[in-house]
Structures are given as structure tokens and as C-alpha cells.
């Protein structure tokens, strides 16, 4: 029983010695792993930036003004969004896919077609 305990004690001392001797290597390994993780995160962020345009619904409650007033409100919202670096969507999207009652075609050059003006929602792209 005693020799076995002696061998186990030697083994534990050897492990402790190796851990002390390799502390620098362990720190290097941990730092390398952290650097790899950070590189992966930045790569994922870059891929998200280049992803296809995501769309958000801008809620617009318009009461009874004339269509010209509605068009002016949408033009003003378009200018505000473009000033913030948000590009206006210029392709119509299926309303069912996004659960919206109406999907509107707006573009920076022709921001207000009376026939397609929204009563409640407009679609804007989040990508620049």
C-alpha cells in the first residue's frame, strides 16, 4: 500500500511541476485561443455587414390629411433615414413574409408614388 501511495505522490508532484513549468505556454495558449475567438467574432460581424439587406417596418399612423401631405411626410422620413445612413428600400417585398399589412415601394429618386403610399407601414433597408 505504501509504495502505491508513494508513486501517486510522485505522479502528483510531477503534474504540479509540469504545470509550473508550462505556465508561460498555457498563458500563450489561452491568449492564442482568445485571439482566435476575437478573430471569429470580427469575421462574423463582417459577414453580417455584407449580408443581404434586412428590413425594418417604420410605423406610420396617418390620419386624414391629403395625399400630398402623406407624400410629404414620407419624403421627410426618407430624408431623415438617409441622413442617418439608412438606405431606402427600392424593391417591393411580400407582405405575408414579414407579417405586415402593406409593403411599399419607395426609392430615393421617387419616394412618393401616390398609388403605393402606405397608410400604416413603410419598408426601409437597414444596410447602407
Buried (B, 14 or more C-beta within 10 A) or exposed (E): EEEEEEEEEEEEEEEEEEEEEEEEEEEEEEEEEEEEEEEEEEEEEEEEEEEEEEBBBBEBEBEEEEEEEBBBBBEEBBEEBBEEEBBBBBEEBEBEEEEBEBBBBBBEEEBBEEEBBBEBBBBBBBBE
